[in-house]
Amino acid sequence: MKKPAKSKGKQFAMETMPLNASRLLSESQSYSAVARWLFGLLIALILAAFLPWQQSVQGDGMVSALSPSDRPQSLPSRIDGRVERWFVSEGQFVARGTPIVQISEIKDEYLDPEIIARTTEQLEAKRASNDDKRAKARALDAQVAALSESLKFKVEQTRNKVRQLEAAVAQFTLEDSIASDQFARRDTLFRSPLGLVSLNDLQSARMRAQAASAALVQRRNELLNAQIELNSLDAEFQEKIEKSRSDRAGTLAEVADGEVEISKLRNKVASLEIRQSYYRIEAPQDGYVVKAIVQGVGELVKAGDPIVTVQPATPRQAVELYVRAMDVPLLQPGRKVRLQFDGWPALQFSGWPSVAVGTFGGEVAVIDKIASVDGRFRVLVVPDPTDDPWPAQLRVGSGVYGWALLDTVRVWFEIWRQLNGFPPALNANSAASGSDARSAPLPSGGSKSGGGNK
């Protein structure tokens, strides 16, 4: 019984073998088709590896303005005050000089509405006082001149008196000598035995001699007093002159102090006039009121606090792109950039910018010398005059994504560069000229420098 079972098993196996062979034969045919497809795909990839690839530096940012004066600006309050009135509403167009908001004073020293008039009165009073002091100084100058002339006259007068007294002393000296001689002769005659002169004559001669001597002493004293007066005249008048000069110097010092006070009052009047102009904040240029930072009426503001933001009406648009520090050496002013703006659908191929759809052209205008807070560098891009104009609906602050176009290389070289982490290639001629990278020649494949700067 067992043997027939074995024969049945062998027979079943033999019957199934042709079926398995035919199935294997059909499967080998499907595998051959897949292999052909894979081989064709490999050939296509090899050929694609030799296609040109446009290298680029990517960055993101926002729409801005090239000139700082064209960017949104916050108008601050220059003084501490209170919001009294709004003249405009948000979104409104304002011309240069248009009033935007009115501010009132809150400091005690400026609350007087007539403060400028009162300060001007103080200024005029101080000027009148200074003019009087100048007149006093001129009078003292005249007094000094008069005293100098009086000194000359008095000195000459006293000198003449001294000369007269000197002559009188000389005369009285002669008279005293004569009287003394007469008295001596009469005394001799009176003492002689003959008694030729009487006692009365002798006494008369003695009296004349004493009177002459007394007159001489008096004239000498008068001469001495005149000489003393002459010598003291200079000191006396110099004292008066110096006192007048001292009074004049003091008056001129008061005039100088008055000039300082006048200057301070003039400065105060000018400051008050300028401060009153700060009560009304006006538009510095044509633009649109973007946002009122301080709302309502009656709010207090401090000096320097922003009140309203104004966007200039016709800014020269630019794009702020932020790129990595390692990519900054690859960029120069004049480099072409492709831009994709938020809100404008675009289809961008990084390696083939010629087939991109919905992007706009730009040129690198400014590259910052220092990095921003996050370590990236800011690059300002302006519209490319040879490309389509940017959308008129662009607004400052809109998001942007950009590609700064570099040199054209082969696809295999770009893959090799990406795998090795090397920076993009940079042709020396295009780097120096800042020309469009799309027109740069293709580098030879497999550069030993790894695609670095050349």
PyMOL commands that set and color helices and strands:
alter all, ss='L'
color gray80, all
select helices_A, chain A and resi 2-48+68-70+108-110+115-191+199-277+325-330+353-355+411-420+428-433+437-439
alter helices_A, ss='H'
color red, helices_A
select strands_A, chain A and resi 52-65+73-76+81-86+93-94+99-105+280-282+287-292+300-301+306-312+317-323+336-341+360-367+377-383+399-410
alter strands_A, ss='S'
color yellow, strands_A
deselect
rebuild
show_as cartoon
